Amino acid sequence: MLNRLDNFYFSLTEPQQSCLLFLRTYLLNYSPHISESFKYQTAFFSFHNKLFCYFSIGKKTGKTYIGFAQGYKMKHKKLESEGRNTIKVFYVDPAMDVDLKSLNEILKLAVKLY
């Protein structure tokens, strides 16, 4: 039997499923201080037990993204606020290779905040 977190990933259609499973593994391997939980119907990641980021798929746009909790403190050309006060998002196209260079730069900025 799958837990709620696994159900979240395996209920997605391709290519979103493969993309988010890759990103899940990538984030969890990025630092031993990153952990994962299931909250608000999505995968949340914590750094030192504090909210770090989460996965989401825009209801209106269908775009897949990683939302960074401390995004308002980060400056990177690939992060967008789109009217949000605290969260900035990094869009990922599930049909394309993930921009790991930008993601690594963003993760480096995010980790420094904790």
Number of C-alpha atoms within 10 A of each C-alpha: 5 8 8 15 16 13 11 15 18 15 10 12 9 12 12 20 16 16 19 22 14 12 18 20 10 12 19 15 12 13 12 10 13 19 19 19 12 15 12 6 11 16 21 21 25 17 17 13 11 12 17 23 25 21 20 19 15 10 8 6 7 9 14 20 19 22 22 25 19 19 25 16 13 16 12 13 9 14 21 17 15 9 8 11 10 13 20 26 23 21 19 20 14 17 11 9 9 15 13 11 8 15 19 13 12 20 16 12 17 19 15 8 11 11
